[in-house]
Amino acid sequence: MKSSILIRPYRPTDSDATIEIFLRAIREVSSKDYSPDQINAWAQVEDPAKWAERRISRPAWIAEIGGKPVGFSDLTPDGCLDMMFVHPEFQGLGVAGRLLTRVEEEARRLGMERIYTQASLTVRPFFERKGFRVFTRQTVERRGQRLDNFVMEKFYSRCC
Ligand SMILES: CC(C)(COP(=O)(O)OP(=O)(O)OC[C@H]1O[C@@H](n2cnc3c(N)ncnc32)[C@H](O)[C@@H]1OP(=O)(O)O)[C@@H](O)C(=O)NCCC(=O)NCCS
């Protein structure tokens, strides 16, 4: 299956697909770790135009299977991996792993020595498996709800 996953750069026309993946991943996957009220508060895209602007404001990648977008991730200039979401019907197939490999390639290419992310309870075990460590636990507010997550980081040594 891993070989049938294609990772390609994000295109502006991917905006709607990323919104669907984002909302469904939270509602159908992260819902095992957060309450219904927390999920309702988190799973909102109130302004699709603003969402689209954010997606093209930094390097981002789409994972495709059979021509269908099934996951996405990105990397801001300060080393933040802001998004890591995989479509509920394509979980456990290596999609997030392939996306992270691409993000890490880009970080190394840019000479970054550290990547960090704000990891949900759901994604924390994935990042731990990939060598990230919890820097701190925090509580963030989303539309009146308080959600726990973890700031996680991974360091990269500069190559020769
Ligand atoms: C967490 C998530 C991104 C993982 O995506 P995925 O494509 O299913 O993950 P992969 O198949 O690439 O897994 C890669 C590795 O992580 C491990 N892993 C993934 N999720 C895991 C979990 N919940 N617990 C333990 N290990 C996990 C896999 O076993 C695999 O290990 P391997 O490389 O040794 O085989 C996905 O479940 C998701 O979209 N969750 C909901 C959205 C979310 O909370 N995103 C984060 C927002 S901050």
The ligand as a Gaussian input file, in Angstrom:
#p B3LYP/6-31G(d) Opt

LIG

0 1
 C       -2.622000      10.428000      13.748000
 C       -2.767000      10.270000      12.234000
 C       -2.256000      11.504000      11.516000
 C       -1.967000       9.026000      11.797000
 O       -2.133000       8.862000      10.383000
 P       -1.909000       7.416000       9.666000
 O       -1.751000       7.679000       8.221000
 O       -2.982000       6.494000      10.079000
 O       -0.504000       6.974000      10.303000
 P        0.537000       5.961000       9.630000
 O       -0.219000       4.816000       9.058000
 O        1.430000       6.703000       8.703000
 O        1.364000       5.489000      10.890000
 C        2.765000       5.678000      10.950000
 C        3.297000       5.020000      12.195000
 O        2.732000       5.616000      13.365000
 C        2.067000       4.631000      14.132000
 N        0.804000       5.206000      14.647000
 C       -0.086000       5.952000      13.963000
 N       -1.127000       6.285000      14.765000
 C       -0.849000       5.719000      15.958000
 C       -1.529000       5.674000      17.200000
 N       -2.687000       6.306000      17.403000
 N       -0.969000       4.982000      18.218000
 C        0.212000       4.355000      18.060000
 N        0.913000       4.339000      16.896000
 C        0.374000       5.023000      15.878000
 C        1.764000       3.509000      13.172000
 O        1.672000       2.273000      13.836000
 C        2.959000       3.543000      12.250000
 O        4.070000       2.866000      12.820000
 P        5.193000       2.188000      11.851000
 O        5.783000       3.313000      11.021000
 O        6.163000       1.590000      12.796000
 O        4.457000       1.191000      11.021000
 C       -4.276000      10.038000      11.885000
 O       -4.774000       9.023000      12.725000
 C       -5.176000      11.253000      11.990000
 O       -5.437000      11.942000      11.001000
 N       -5.727000      11.506000      13.207000
 C       -6.750000      12.521000      13.417000
 C       -6.299000      13.925000      13.182000
 C       -5.386000      14.505000      14.204000
 O       -5.606000      14.429000      15.393000
 N       -4.347000      15.167000      13.656000
 C       -3.414000      15.873000      14.436000
 C       -3.837000      17.258000      14.689000
 S       -2.749000      18.085000      15.810000

